[in-house]
Amino acid sequence: MRLVEHLCSVMLWVAAILLMTNTIPHPAMAQPPDPALAELEKIEVLDLATAARIALVTNPSLEVAQARVMEASQIVKQAQAPYWPQVDASASVSRVDMAENSFRTQQAIAQLFGSDLANPEDYYNAGLTASWLVFDGFAREFRLSAARYGEKASEAARQDARRLLLSAVAFAYLQAQLSKENVAIAIADEEFNQRLLTESRLRYDVGTGALSDVLNFQIRGNSAHSRRIQEETNYRRGLISLSALLGVPQGRFPEKLKLADLTPTSEVELAVPRPAEQVETALRLRPDLQQGDWSVRQAEATVKVARAGYFPTVSLMGSYSGERPGDMDFEGDDFGNTVGVGLNWNIFSGGLTRARHGEAKARLYETEMFLADAKVQVASQVQNITEQIGNAQTQLRLQETNTQLMQQQRDLVEKEYKAGVGSLVRLNEAQRDLIVTQAQLALARVALRFAWYDLQTATGQILETFK
């Protein structure tokens, strides 16, 4: 087969392969929906651990972070390419129509050597060129290091996105749990007033009770029902917010799906955190700080890349090419080759290399200072959260004591009212205080629990909690 035709056919095959590669859907786009979403249809009670696991699989924002990691991995492959020789194939055809004066001169010279020229004439060219970079001041080594550090920084950023997502899921879940607990409190209040309403009507019907008592419990029962409707609305809104974090396409959970009840506080949640240990853990585990560490290393490698401009570059070169007039039936005599070694050393460029080196060092200093400030902010954040946990624990103990006392007091006032020795006003006050205290207790439990998850988020331990 003629060489040019062979090269053209190869190029056509390469173009076809590239076109097919570009039209094949990306693996991430071709994947079917994850079965974690279908799991919501199978369960009736959703706990926080399950919600976190589903969010890590189905939340679309994490796909953005994953795409950046894939992008960084391709940059690494680009940085590896200069270690290999570069080979280029070329082929061309041109038609030359010489000026008559030049043609006559060229033809006369050709006839002296026993050959002939045509005007115009077609010229066919084909060849292979290879080059291999031998030394460039270690620039490619440091570019590869910078690319690898960038890939690790992208992976740390993906882990940080997971950390923040888990924090958001925990907050939304606990908020919805608080609304659910408030619904239960409103239902209990409604049932209490409904029970007393029934008893007061019986006493009123037999002439031993007052109509004002009947109206009082009816009004307070309606108020409790109104609060129940409001809390149920808040609960549904909380589920919608949670479903968005879990990446539910419809934006709503199945109707039968409920959240787990708010459990009592555990002994672990009442333990006293140690700020110094928590700060040390945060500096070791926080993905954003790890990302900063890799960014500093990447900036250090960039400084060395810029410094490579002071050194010469050495490369090997070789070519095998041929030219034939008239037709493209190439023969061995039509080809020649060239082999050489090239050295290029910039002596002066107006201070460009020095300026690039200075820019890279300034960027390194900026990255280092940014990381140092981030570590200070993380330590401060952890210290503040440990203070919040201590305050939340104190508030919880007070609310637990108050709730027990208010429950005991309400029961006593109810007995006094039923015995005819207690006032209706006092019973209303006792019931109202009990409802307020129960709501404050639920809020204190959620506040303490969220403070602990906030601490795990600040230290990076939340990734292990929901691993």
C-alpha positions in Angstrom: 0.0 0.0 0.0 1.2 3.4 -0.8 2.6 5.2 2.3 0.5 8.3 2.0 -2.7 6.3 1.6 -1.7 4.2 4.5 -1.1 7.2 6.7 -4.5 8.7 5.6 -6.3 5.5 6.4 -4.6 5.4 9.9 -5.7 9.0 10.5 -9.2 8.2 9.5 -9.3 5.3 11.9 -8.0 7.4 14.7 -10.6 10.1 14.0 -13.3 7.5 14.0 -12.2 6.1 17.4 -12.0 9.5 18.9 -15.5 10.3 17.6 -16.9 7.1 19.1 -15.1 7.8 22.4 -16.7 11.3 22.6 -20.2 10.0 21.8 -20.1 7.2 24.4 -21.9 8.4 27.5 -19.8 9.0 30.6 -19.9 6.0 33.1 -21.3 8.3 35.8 -24.1 9.4 33.4 -24.9 5.9 32.3 -25.3 4.5 35.8 -28.8 3.6 36.8 -30.3 5.2 39.9 -28.8 3.9 43.1 -30.9 1.3 44.9 -30.5 3.3 48.1 -33.5 5.4 47.0 -35.6 2.3 46.6 -34.7 1.5 50.2 -37.0 4.3 51.4 -39.9 2.5 49.9 -39.1 -0.6 52.0 -38.7 1.0 55.5 -41.2 2.6 57.8 -38.9 4.2 60.4 -35.9 6.1 59.2 -33.1 6.5 61.6 -30.2 9.0 61.4 -27.6 6.4 60.4 -29.7 5.2 57.4 -30.4 8.8 56.4 -26.7 9.6 56.4 -25.8 6.5 54.4 -28.4 7.3 51.7 -27.3 10.9 51.5 -23.7 9.9 50.9 -24.8 7.8 48.0 -27.5 9.9 46.3 -26.9 13.5 47.1 -26.0 15.2 43.7 -23.5 17.7 45.2 -21.1 14.9 46.0 -21.1 14.0 42.3 -19.6 17.5 41.6 -16.8 16.8 44.1 -16.2 13.4 42.5 -16.0 14.9 39.1 -13.3 17.3 40.3 -11.3 14.3 41.6 -11.6 12.7 38.2 -10.5 16.0 36.6 -7.4 16.1 38.9 -6.5 12.5 38.0 -6.5 13.4 34.3 -4.2 16.4 35.1 -1.8 13.9 36.6 -1.8 11.8 33.4 -1.1 15.0 31.5 1.9 15.7 33.7 3.2 12.1 33.1 3.1 12.6 29.3 6.4 14.5 28.9 8.3 11.5 30.2 7.5 9.7 26.9 8.8 10.5 23.5 6.6 12.5 21.1 6.0 11.0 17.7 4.2 12.9 14.9 3.2 11.6 11.4 2.7 14.1 8.6 1.6 13.9 5.0 0.9 16.7 2.5 0.4 17.3 -1.2 1.0 20.7 -2.9 0.9 22.0 -6.4 3.7 24.4 -7.5 3.3 26.7 -10.4 6.7 28.4 -10.9 7.3 31.7 -12.7 8.4 31.1 -16.3 11.8 32.7 -15.8 12.5 30.6 -12.7 11.2 27.5 -14.4 13.4 27.9 -17.4 16.4 28.3 -15.2 15.5 25.3 -13.1 14.8 23.2 -16.2 18.1 24.1 -17.7 19.9 23.0 -14.6 17.9 19.8 -14.5 18.7 18.9 -18.1 22.4 19.2 -17.3 21.8 16.2 -14.9 19.7 14.3 -17.4 16.3 15.0 -15.8 13.3 17.0 -16.7 10.8 19.3 -14.9 7.2 20.0 -15.4 5.4 23.2 -14.6 3.0 23.2 -12.8 4.1 20.2 -10.7 2.5 18.2 -7.8 4.7 17.4 -4.8 3.9 14.7 -2.2 5.5 14.7 1.2 5.3 12.1 4.1 7.3 11.6 7.2 7.7 10.8 10.9 9.2 13.0 13.5 10.2 12.0 17.0 11.5 14.1 19.9 12.3 13.1 23.5 12.9 15.6 26.3 16.0 14.5 28.2 16.4 17.3 30.8 14.5 20.5 31.6 15.8 21.5 35.0 13.5 18.9 36.6 10.4 20.9 35.7 8.4 17.9 34.5 9.2 16.1 37.8 7.9 18.9 39.8 4.9 19.5 37.5 4.0 15.8 38.1 4.4 16.3 41.9 2.2 19.4 41.8 -0.5 17.5 39.8 -0.4 14.6 42.3 -0.7 17.0 45.2 -3.6 18.6 43.4 -5.3 15.3 43.0 -4.9 14.6 46.7 -6.2 18.0 47.5 -9.3 17.3 45.4 -9.9 14.1 47.2 -9.6 15.9 50.5 -12.1 18.5 49.2 -14.5 15.6 48.3 -14.2 14.3 51.9 -14.9 17.8 53.2 -18.0 17.9 51.1 -19.1 14.6 52.7 -18.4 16.0 56.1 -20.5 19.1 55.6 -23.3 17.0 54.0 -23.4 14.7 57.0 -23.6 17.8 59.3 -26.5 19.1 57.3 -28.3 15.8 57.4 -27.9 15.5 61.1 -29.2 19.0 61.7 -32.2 18.5 59.4 -33.0 15.1 61.0 -32.8 16.5 64.5 -35.0 19.5 63.6 -37.6 17.1 62.2 -37.4 14.9 65.3 -38.0 18.0 67.4 -41.1 18.9 65.4 -42.3 15.3 65.8 -41.7 15.5 69.6 -43.7 18.7 69.7 -46.5 17.0 67.8 -46.6 14.3 70.5 -46.7 17.0 73.2 -49.5 18.8 71.5 -51.4 15.5 71.2 -51.0 14.8 74.9 -52.2 18.3 75.7 -55.2 17.9 73.5 -56.0 14.5 75.0 -55.7 15.9 78.5 -58.2 18.7 77.8 -60.5 16.4 76.0 -60.6 14.0 79.0 -61.3 16.9 81.4 -63.9 18.3 78.9 -65.7 15.0 79.0 -65.7 14.9 82.8 -66.8 18.5 83.1 -69.7 17.9 80.8 -70.8 14.9 82.9 -70.7 17.1 86.0 -72.5 19.9 84.2 -75.2 17.6 83.0 -76.0 16.3 86.5 -75.9 19.8 87.9 -72.6 19.6 89.9 -70.4 21.4 87.4 -70.2 24.9 85.8 -70.6 25.7 82.1 -67.5 27.9 82.3 -65.4 24.7 83.1 -66.8 23.0 80.0 -66.1 26.1 77.8 -62.6 26.4 79.3 -61.5 22.8 78.5 -63.1 23.1 75.0 -61.2 26.3 74.3 -57.9 24.9 75.6 -58.5 21.7 73.6 -59.0 23.7 70.4 -55.8 25.6 71.1 -53.9 22.3 71.6 -55.3 21.0 68.3 -54.2 24.2 66.6 -50.6 23.8 67.9 -50.7 20.2 66.8 -51.6 21.2 63.2 -48.8 23.8 63.3 -46.2 21.3 64.6 -47.4 18.6 62.0 -46.8 21.2 59.3 -43.3 21.9 60.7 -42.7 18.2 60.8 -43.7 17.7 57.1 -41.5 20.7 56.1 -38.6 19.1 58.0 -39.1 15.9 56.1 -39.1 17.8 52.8 -35.8 19.5 53.7 -34.3 16.2 54.7 -35.5 14.5 51.5 -33.7 17.2 49.5 -30.4 16.4 51.3 -31.0 12.7 50.6 -31.4 13.5 46.9 -35.0 12.2 46.7 -36.1 13.1 43.1 -39.7 13.8 44.1 -38.7 16.0 47.0 -41.0 14.1 49.4 -40.7 10.9 51.4 -43.2 8.1 51.0 -46.3 8.7 53.1 -45.7 5.7 55.4 -42.2 6.7 56.2 -41.7 8.1 59.7 -38.7 9.3 61.7 -37.5 7.5 64.8 -38.7 8.9 68.1 -36.4 11.3 70.1 -34.6 9.0 72.6 -33.5 10.0 76.1 -30.0 11.3 76.5 -27.3 8.7 76.9 -24.4 8.7 79.3 -22.0 9.3 76.4 -23.8 12.6 75.6 -23.5 13.7 79.2 -19.7 13.1 79.2 -17.5 16.1 79.5 -15.4 16.7 76.3 -11.8 17.6 76.6 -11.0 20.6 74.4 -7.3 20.0 74.0 -7.8 16.4 72.7 -10.6 17.6 70.5 -8.5 20.3 68.9 -5.7 17.8 68.3 -8.2 15.5 66.6 -9.5 18.3 64.4 -6.0 19.3 63.2 -5.4 15.6 62.4 -8.7 14.6 60.8 -10.3 17.7 59.2 -10.4 17.2 55.5 -10.3 20.9 54.7 -7.0 21.2 56.7 -5.7 18.1 54.8 -6.6 19.9 51.6 -4.7 22.9 52.8 -1.6 20.7 53.5 -1.7 19.3 50.0 -2.2 22.8 48.5 0.9 23.9 50.3 2.9 21.0 48.9 1.5 21.8 45.5 2.6 25.4 45.8 6.1 24.2 46.9 6.3 22.1 43.7 5.1 25.0 41.6 8.0 27.1 43.0 10.5 24.4 41.9 8.8 24.4 38.5 9.3 28.1 38.1 13.0 27.7 39.3 13.6 25.2 36.5 13.5 28.1 34.1 17.1 29.0 35.1 18.3 25.6 33.7 18.8 24.5 30.1 16.6 22.0 28.3 18.1 19.1 26.4 16.2 16.9 23.9 16.8 14.2 21.4 15.3 14.6 17.9 14.9 12.4 14.9 12.9 12.5 11.6 12.3 10.3 8.6 10.7 12.1 5.7 10.5 12.0 2.0 9.3 14.1 -1.0 8.3 13.0 -4.5 7.1 15.1 -7.4 4.5 14.0 -9.8 3.0 11.0 -8.0 3.0 9.4 -4.5 4.6 6.1 -5.4 7.3 6.6 -2.8 10.5 4.5 -3.0 13.4 4.2 -0.7 15.4 6.8 -2.5 12.8 9.4 -1.8 13.4 9.3 2.0 16.1 10.7 4.2 16.5 10.9 8.0 17.8 13.3 10.6 19.1 12.6 14.1 20.3 15.2 16.5 20.6 16.6 20.0 19.2 20.0 20.9 20.1 22.3 23.8 18.1 25.4 24.6 19.2 27.7 27.4 17.5 31.1 27.9 20.2 33.7 28.9 18.0 36.8 29.2 14.3 37.4 28.9 13.8 40.7 30.6 13.6 39.1 34.1 10.6 36.9 33.1 12.0 33.7 34.9 12.8 35.6 38.0 9.4 37.2 38.1 7.7 33.8 37.6 9.8 32.4 40.4 8.9 35.3 42.7 5.2 34.9 41.9 5.3 31.2 42.8 7.0 32.0 46.1 4.4 34.6 46.9 1.6 32.2 46.2 3.3 29.6 48.4 3.5 32.1 51.3 -0.2 33.0 50.7 -1.2 29.3 50.8 0.9 28.7 54.0 -0.7 31.7 55.8 -4.2 30.7 54.7 -3.6 27.2 56.1 -2.2 28.7 59.4 -5.3 30.9 59.7 -7.6 28.0 59.0 -6.0 26.0 61.8 -6.5 28.8 64.2 -10.1 29.1 63.2 -10.7 25.4 63.6 -9.2 25.4 67.1 -11.4 28.3 68.1 -14.4 26.6 66.6 -13.8 23.4 68.6 -13.2 25.4 71.8 -16.5 27.2 71.4 -18.4 24.0 70.7 -17.1 22.3 73.8 -18.3 25.3 75.8 -21.7 24.9 74.1 -21.8 21.2 75.0 -21.1 22.0 78.7 -23.9 24.6 78.7 -26.3 22.3 76.9 -25.6 19.5 79.4 -26.4 21.9 82.3 -29.6 23.1 80.6 -30.7 19.6 80.0 -30.3 18.5 83.6 -32.3 21.5 84.7 -35.1 20.8 82.2 -35.2 17.2 83.2 -35.6 18.2 86.9 -38.2 20.9 86.0 -40.2 18.5 83.9 -40.4 15.9 86.6 -41.5 18.6 89.1 -44.0 20.1 86.7 -45.5 16.7 86.0 -45.9 16.0 89.7 -47.3 19.4 90.3 -49.8 19.2 87.5 -51.0 15.8 88.7 -51.5 17.2 92.2 -53.4 20.2 91.0 -55.6 18.0 88.8 -56.5 15.9 91.9 -57.3 19.0 93.9 -59.5 20.3 91.1 -61.4 17.1 90.8 -61.8 17.0 94.6 -63.3 20.5 94.5 -60.5 22.1 96.5 -58.4 23.5 93.6 -59.2 26.3 91.2 -59.6 26.0 87.4 -57.2 28.8 86.9 -54.5 27.0 88.9 -55.1 23.8 86.8 -54.8 25.8 83.6 -51.5 27.3 84.7 -50.1 23.9 85.8 -51.0 22.3 82.5 -49.6 25.2 80.5 -46.4 25.2 82.5 -46.1 21.4 82.0 -46.5 21.7 78.2 -43.9 24.5 78.1 -41.4 22.5 80.2 -41.9 19.4 78.1 -41.2 21.4 74.9 -38.1 23.0 76.5 -36.9 19.5 77.6 -37.2 18.2 74.0 -35.4 21.3 72.7 -32.6 20.8 75.3 -32.1 17.2 74.2 -32.0 18.1 70.6 -29.6 21.1 71.3 -27.2 18.8 73.2 -27.3 16.1 70.5 -26.7 18.6 67.8 -23.9 20.2 69.7 -22.2 16.8 69.8 -22.7 16.3 66.1 -21.4 19.9 65.6 -18.3 18.9 67.5 -17.9 15.8 65.4 -18.2 17.9 62.3 -15.6 20.4 63.6 -13.2 17.6 64.3 -13.9 15.5 61.3 -15.0 12.5 63.3 -18.5 12.6 61.8 -17.0 10.8 58.8 -16.2 7.9 61.0 -19.5 8.1 62.9 -21.4 7.5 59.7 -18.8 5.4 57.9 
